[in-house]
Amino acid sequence: MTQELTAADAAAPEVQDEGLEDRFLALPANPSMEQVVAAMYPDDPAAQQQVLARLSQPEPEPGGPADSGGFSWKRAWKVTACVGAIGAFVAGNAVLVSKLRRLGGVWTGARTVVQAGGYQDRMKALVAMFGNVTGLSAVAKSCG
């Protein structure tokens, strides 16, 4: 597994990784997407708006008329989307946040899940990270 940013990753605003786990820990349980994105990009309203705008765009059907093969949130920003999904999942849970820290942080965990491949492989990666806890299925889908 490589930690290098791909060109697709570089298209997304850079998540402010330092202190990210603490910001996720400070979130309430079941945070809104706006709260998760604000934790990912504190003090950067422009990045927050850019990410929220991308999240609100529907994905074109693969090969359909709206799929130009160009930008796609799921294709270009998978790791950023996965960071958000993991952040929402661990919000306010000290045990899950501490597990992320032991793995090297949210960004490392998200890259691991995204690079795992298909849904079953993503589930295996998430179970390896967090144990068999409720809610992993939604994270696996969001990281795909």
Buried (B, 14 or more C-beta within 10 A) or exposed (E): EEEEEEEBBEBBBBBBEEEBBEBBBBBEEEBEBEBBBBBBBEEBEEBBEBBBEBBEEEEBEEEEEEEEEEEBBEBBBBBBBBBBBBBBBBBBBEEBBEBBBEEEBBBBBBBBBBBBEEEEBBBBBBEEBBEEBEEBEEBBEBBB
